[in-house]
Amino acid sequence: MAQTIVADPHVGRESGTQSQLAGAHAWWVWILSVAFVVFLFSVQTGYAIVSGNVQKDVGLSVTQVATIAATYTWVFALFQFYGGALLDQLGSRKVLPISIALVVLGVFVFANAKSFEMLLLSQAILAIGSCTGFVGAGYIGGQWFGMAKFSFMFGLVQVVAALTSAVSQNAIEIALRQTDWRSLFNYVAIGGVVLFVLGAVFIKNPAPVVSTSTGGVFGFLATVTRSLADVAKIGHVWMASIIGALLFGVLLSLGVVWAPKLLMVRGATESAAALGASMLWLGLAVGSAIVPWWSDRIRARKRPIVYGALVQAAALAVLVYVPDLGRGADLALCFIFGFANASHMLAFSTAADVVEPRQIGTSAAIVNGIMFIVGGLAISRPGARVDRAIELGIERGTLDLVQYAAVPLLAACGVAFLLSLAMKETYPAPAAKT
């Protein structure tokens, strides 16, 4: 999953050589920032595994379970618009340790929540802290390794994040055999305290950060808002945002809440269903390493997005409508879905193609924010349809119920495919030879 990245284009020019920047201390700071990504992604994707336990323990409806997950997404979408700019203005030392502390606090509140309202509060706290997690790891890569290696280091962060989502679900499933979900997340929060201490001591920029905004907080917000408004005037940025949001929203819905439930209806055990959900993220990890490379190789944005949207829709349709394929086929379809979903990353690329270089971070912020807003809707809508289906007399635990609930997700895939057919090609033309 791609996120907004803001990095100083002048890093490495004022002091030290690139080799000095990319030394042992640089790798240690980067590892800590990526450890924060691993920590928050494990917590976020783990909700898909423990949601059933939380539902029984607190006494929640299916709609409330989905709303809790969607709350994280909506709050994250709102605050992440400013996450990259906050790092750019204040630097990693003043931002990332506070972000880690907020995530740790959110995990503690989640683990000890006794009501629906407290669970909602925990997700809001987690989301505010998380909004500079992925972006922070990218920012650290640009600061400590220079812009020449920025894309490479950012790619490493993306792969680690997707692999974390794949592995953490199975790890949580195993851990739940030994302890209850509340104890597990309290242990996770204690581990986060250790990460906070290390981050507070070691995370920093290679050189002091000087803010360019004036007028205090209001001046900072005004500067960022003006940049957002300028990019928002470009129509293709909205086209890219909507396509990417529809594709990513379906993945987020399945990966965070609905994939394990779908696979269990198809006959999988709880552990097999957790494995299937993790295959979505594993497919995304592999696809994230290949699809953007392929886009550059064939010098096209549109074709990979069209193919990705089509394959994603087909894989989901088979899972929803074709029964009795067997465990192996179901797992393969989850992997294929995740791999094809990596095409949503090209929404960032095609949006960046049509803006000025100084606006690339802002275009990514718009795309990413819309992705998570739509993701929140994609998480919540199947839950609402499950409740409605039960009212209509559709039996629980049946493929008929799955098919009724999955209509919004299948519709999102279909609309994304149609819009990708209509979008223009934006891959930059080769520079003219002189």
C-alpha positions in Angstrom: 0.0 0.0 0.0 1.6 3.4 -1.1 1.5 6.5 1.1 2.3 10.2 0.9 6.0 10.9 1.0 7.7 14.2 1.5 11.5 14.4 1.4 13.9 17.3 1.2 15.4 17.4 -2.3 18.5 19.1 -1.0 19.4 16.4 1.5 23.1 15.4 1.2 24.1 18.6 -0.5 24.9 20.8 2.4 27.0 18.4 4.6 28.6 15.1 4.2 28.8 12.8 1.1 26.2 10.3 0.1 28.4 7.5 1.4 28.7 9.2 4.8 24.9 9.6 4.9 24.2 6.0 4.0 26.3 4.6 6.8 25.6 2.4 9.8 23.7 5.1 11.7 21.5 5.9 8.7 20.6 2.2 8.5 19.8 2.1 12.2 17.5 5.1 12.0 15.8 3.6 8.9 15.4 0.3 10.6 13.7 2.0 13.6 11.3 3.9 11.3 10.5 0.6 9.4 10.0 -1.1 12.8 7.3 1.5 13.5 5.7 0.6 10.2 5.8 -3.1 11.1 4.3 -2.4 14.5 1.4 -0.3 13.3 0.6 -2.6 10.3 0.6 -5.6 12.6 -1.9 -3.9 14.8 -4.1 -2.7 11.9 -4.2 -6.0 10.0 -4.5 -8.0 13.2 -8.0 -6.6 13.7 -9.2 -8.9 10.9 -8.2 -11.9 13.0 -9.5 -10.7 16.4 -12.6 -9.0 15.3 -14.7 -12.1 16.0 -13.3 -12.3 19.5 -13.9 -8.6 20.1 -17.4 -8.9 18.7 -18.3 -11.7 21.2 -16.5 -10.2 24.2 -17.9 -6.7 23.9 -21.3 -7.7 22.4 -21.1 -6.0 19.0 -23.2 -6.3 15.8 -21.6 -7.0 12.5 -22.2 -3.4 11.5 -20.4 -2.2 14.6 -17.4 -4.5 13.9 -17.1 -3.0 10.4 -17.6 0.5 11.7 -14.7 0.2 14.2 -12.4 -0.8 11.3 -13.8 2.0 9.1 -13.2 4.6 11.8 -9.5 4.0 11.7 -9.5 4.4 7.9 -11.5 7.6 7.9 -9.5 9.3 10.7 -6.3 8.2 9.0 -7.5 9.6 5.7 -8.2 13.0 7.3 -4.9 13.4 9.2 -2.5 11.9 6.7 -3.1 14.8 4.3 -0.9 16.8 6.6 1.4 14.0 7.7 4.1 14.5 5.2 4.1 18.3 5.4 4.3 18.0 9.2 7.5 16.0 8.9 8.8 18.4 6.2 8.3 21.4 8.6 9.3 19.9 11.9 11.6 16.9 11.1 11.5 13.3 12.3 12.7 13.8 15.8 9.8 16.0 16.8 7.2 13.9 15.0 7.9 10.2 14.9 8.4 9.5 18.6 5.1 11.2 19.3 3.5 9.2 16.6 4.8 6.0 18.1 3.5 7.0 21.5 0.0 7.6 20.1 -0.1 4.2 18.5 1.0 2.6 21.7 -1.7 4.4 23.6 -4.3 3.4 21.0 -3.3 -0.3 21.4 -3.6 -0.1 25.2 -7.1 1.5 24.9 -8.1 -1.1 22.4 -6.9 -4.0 24.5 -8.8 -2.8 27.6 -11.9 -1.4 25.9 -15.3 -2.5 27.4 -17.6 -0.7 25.0 -18.2 0.2 21.4 -17.4 3.8 22.1 -14.0 3.0 23.7 -13.2 0.8 20.7 -14.0 3.7 18.4 -11.7 6.0 20.5 -8.9 3.5 20.3 -9.1 3.4 16.5 -9.1 7.2 16.3 -5.9 7.4 18.5 -4.3 4.7 16.4 -5.1 6.4 13.2 -3.7 9.8 14.3 -0.4 8.2 15.4 -0.2 6.0 12.2 -0.7 8.9 9.8 3.1 9.6 9.9 4.2 6.0 10.1 4.6 4.9 6.5 5.3 8.4 5.4 7.9 8.7 8.1 9.8 5.7 6.9 9.8 7.1 3.4 10.9 10.5 4.7 13.8 8.9 6.7 14.9 7.1 3.5 15.1 10.3 1.6 16.8 12.2 4.4 19.5 9.6 5.3 20.1 8.0 1.9 19.6 10.9 -0.5 17.1 11.4 -3.3 19.1 9.3 -5.7 18.2 6.2 -3.6 14.8 7.5 -2.4 12.7 5.3 -4.7 14.7 2.2 -3.9 14.4 2.8 -0.1 10.7 3.6 -0.4 10.2 0.4 -2.4 11.8 -1.5 0.5 9.4 0.0 2.9 6.4 -0.9 0.7 7.5 -4.5 0.5 8.2 -4.8 4.2 4.7 -3.3 4.9 2.9 -5.8 2.7 4.9 -8.7 4.0 4.2 -7.6 7.5 0.5 -7.7 6.8 0.9 -11.2 5.3 2.9 -12.6 8.2 1.3 -10.8 11.2 -2.2 -12.3 10.7 -0.9 -15.8 10.9 1.3 -14.9 13.9 -1.7 -13.4 15.7 -3.7 -16.5 14.9 -1.0 -18.7 16.5 -0.7 -16.4 19.5 -4.5 -16.5 20.1 -4.2 -20.2 20.7 -2.0 -19.5 23.7 -3.7 -16.4 25.2 -6.8 -14.2 24.8 -6.9 -11.2 22.5 -6.8 -8.6 25.3 -3.6 -10.0 26.8 -2.1 -10.3 23.4 -2.6 -6.7 22.5 -1.4 -5.6 25.9 1.8 -7.5 25.2 2.0 -5.8 21.8 1.6 -2.4 23.5 4.5 -3.1 25.9 6.7 -3.9 22.9 5.6 -0.6 21.5 6.9 1.2 24.6 10.4 -0.3 23.9 10.2 1.0 20.3 9.1 4.5 21.6 12.2 4.7 23.8 14.5 3.7 21.0 12.8 6.1 18.7 13.0 9.0 21.1 16.8 8.4 21.5 17.9 7.7 18.0 15.4 8.9 15.4 16.4 12.3 13.9 17.3 14.0 10.7 20.9 14.1 9.5 20.8 17.9 9.7 18.5 20.3 11.7 15.2 21.1 10.0 14.3 24.7 9.4 10.7 25.3 8.9 9.7 27.4 5.8 6.2 28.3 7.0 5.4 31.6 8.7 2.5 32.6 10.9 2.6 29.7 13.3 0.1 26.8 13.1 -2.3 28.7 11.0 0.4 29.8 8.5 1.5 26.1 8.2 -2.0 24.9 7.6 -2.6 27.7 5.1 0.6 26.8 3.1 -0.3 23.1 2.9 -4.0 23.9 2.0 -3.0 26.2 -0.8 -0.8 23.4 -2.3 -3.6 20.9 -2.0 -6.0 23.3 -3.7 -3.6 23.9 -6.7 -3.3 20.2 -7.4 -7.0 19.5 -6.8 -7.7 21.7 -9.8 -6.2 19.1 -12.2 -8.9 16.7 -13.4 -6.7 13.7 -14.0 -5.6 13.7 -10.4 -9.2 13.0 -9.5 -9.5 10.3 -12.1 -6.4 8.6 -10.7 -7.6 9.1 -7.2 -11.0 7.5 -7.8 -9.5 4.5 -9.7 -6.9 3.9 -7.1 -9.4 4.3 -4.2 -11.8 1.8 -5.7 -9.1 -0.8 -6.2 -7.4 -0.3 -2.9 -10.6 0.1 -1.0 -11.7 -3.4 -1.9 -8.3 -4.8 -0.8 -8.5 -3.0 2.5 -12.0 -4.2 3.1 -11.0 -7.8 2.5 -7.7 -7.7 4.1 -8.8 -6.0 7.3 -12.2 -7.6 7.9 -14.0 -9.7 5.3 -11.6 -12.1 3.7 -11.4 -14.5 6.7 -15.2 -14.5 6.9 -15.6 -15.2 3.2 -13.1 -18.0 3.2 -14.8 -19.6 6.3 -18.1 -19.6 4.4 -16.3 -21.4 1.6 -15.3 -24.1 4.1 -12.0 -23.0 5.4 -11.0 -23.4 9.1 -10.1 -20.4 11.1 -6.4 -20.9 10.6 -6.8 -21.5 6.8 -9.0 -18.4 6.6 -6.3 -16.4 8.3 -3.7 -17.8 5.8 -6.0 -16.8 2.9 -6.2 -13.3 4.2 -2.4 -13.1 4.5 -2.1 -14.3 0.9 -3.8 -11.0 -0.2 -1.0 -9.1 1.4 1.7 -11.5 0.2 0.3 -11.0 -3.4 0.4 -7.3 -2.9 4.0 -7.4 -1.7 5.1 -9.4 -4.8 3.0 -7.2 -7.1 4.4 -4.0 -5.6 7.8 -5.1 -6.6 6.8 -6.1 -10.1 3.9 -3.9 -11.4 5.6 -0.5 -11.1 8.7 -2.0 -12.7 6.6 -3.4 -15.5 4.9 0.0 -16.0 8.3 1.7 -16.5 9.4 -1.2 -18.7 6.5 -0.8 -21.1 6.4 3.0 -20.6 2.6 2.9 -19.8 0.4 3.6 -16.8 -3.0 2.8 -18.4 -2.5 -0.8 -19.5 -1.2 -2.1 -16.2 -4.1 -0.5 -14.4 -6.7 -1.9 -16.8 -5.2 -5.4 -16.5 -5.0 -5.1 -12.8 -8.6 -4.0 -12.3 -9.8 -6.7 -14.6 -7.9 -9.6 -12.9 -8.8 -8.3 -9.5 -12.5 -8.2 -10.4 -12.4 -11.7 -11.9 -10.6 -13.2 -8.9 -13.1 -11.7 -6.5 -16.1 -12.8 -8.6 -14.8 -16.4 -8.6 -14.4 -16.4 -4.8 -17.9 -15.1 -4.4 -19.8 -17.1 -7.0 -18.0 -20.3 -7.7 -18.1 -22.8 -4.8 -16.1 -25.9 -3.9 -12.8 -25.0 -5.7 -10.7 -26.4 -2.8 -8.4 -24.8 -0.3 -5.4 -24.5 -2.7 -7.5 -22.7 -5.4 -9.0 -20.3 -2.9 -5.5 -19.4 -1.5 -4.2 -18.9 -5.1 -7.1 -16.7 -5.9 -6.4 -14.5 -2.8 -2.7 -14.2 -3.9 -3.8 -13.4 -7.5 -6.2 -10.7 -6.2 -3.5 -9.1 -4.1 -0.9 -9.2 -6.9 -3.4 -7.6 -9.3 -4.3 -5.0 -6.7 -0.7 -3.7 -6.8 -1.9 -1.8 -9.9 -3.5 0.7 -7.5 0.0 2.0 -6.8 0.1 3.4 -10.3 -2.6 5.8 -9.3 0.2 7.7 -7.5 2.4 7.5 -10.6 -0.1 8.7 -13.1 -1.2 11.6 -10.8 2.5 12.5 -10.4 2.9 12.5 -14.2 0.5 15.5 -14.6 1.8 17.8 -11.8 5.0 19.8 -11.3 7.9 18.0 -9.5 7.4 20.2 -6.5 3.7 19.1 -6.3 4.3 15.3 -6.4 4.0 14.9 -2.6 0.8 16.9 -2.7 -0.7 14.8 -5.5 0.2 11.7 -3.5 -1.6 13.1 -0.5 -4.8 13.7 -2.4 -4.7 10.2 -4.0 -3.9 8.5 -0.7 -6.5 10.5 1.3 -9.3 9.5 -1.1 -8.1 5.9 -1.1 -8.6 5.7 2.6 -11.9 7.5 2.6 -13.2 5.1 0.0 -11.6 2.3 1.9 -13.6 3.2 5.0 -16.8 2.9 3.0 -15.7 -0.4 1.4 -15.1 -1.8 4.9 -18.4 -0.8 6.3 -20.8 -1.4 3.4 -20.7 -5.3 3.4 -21.5 -5.3 7.1 -24.6 -3.2 6.6 -25.7 -5.5 3.8 -25.1 -8.6 6.0 -27.6 -7.1 8.6 -30.0 -6.4 5.8 -29.7 -9.8 4.3 -30.5 -11.5 7.6 -33.6 -9.3 7.9 -34.6 -10.5 4.4 -34.3 -14.1 5.6 -31.0 -15.1 3.9 -29.4 -17.7 6.0 -26.1 -17.0 7.9 -23.0 -18.7 6.8 -24.1 -19.3 3.2 -22.7 -18.3 -0.1 -26.0 -16.5 -0.8 -25.3 -14.2 2.1 -21.7 -13.6 0.8 -23.0 -12.8 -2.7 -25.5 -10.3 -1.3 -22.9 -8.6 1.0 -20.2 -8.5 -1.7 -22.2 -6.4 -4.2 -20.5 -3.1 -3.2 -17.0 -4.6 -3.6 -17.8 -6.2 -7.0 -19.3 -2.9 -8.1 -16.2 -1.0 -7.0 -14.0 -3.4 -9.1 -16.3 -3.0 -12.1 -16.4 0.8 -11.9 -12.6 1.0 -11.5 -12.2 -1.2 -14.6 -14.5 1.0 -16.7 -12.8 4.2 -15.5 -9.4 2.8 -16.3 -10.5 2.2 -19.8 -11.5 5.9 -20.1 -8.4 7.4 -18.4 -5.7 8.9 -20.6 -2.1 7.6 -20.8 0.2 9.9 -18.9 3.6 8.1 -19.0 6.1 10.9 -19.7 7.4 11.1 -23.3 11.1 10.5 -23.8 13.1 13.7 -23.7 13.9 15.1 -27.1 17.5 14.5 -28.3 19.6 17.6 -29.0 
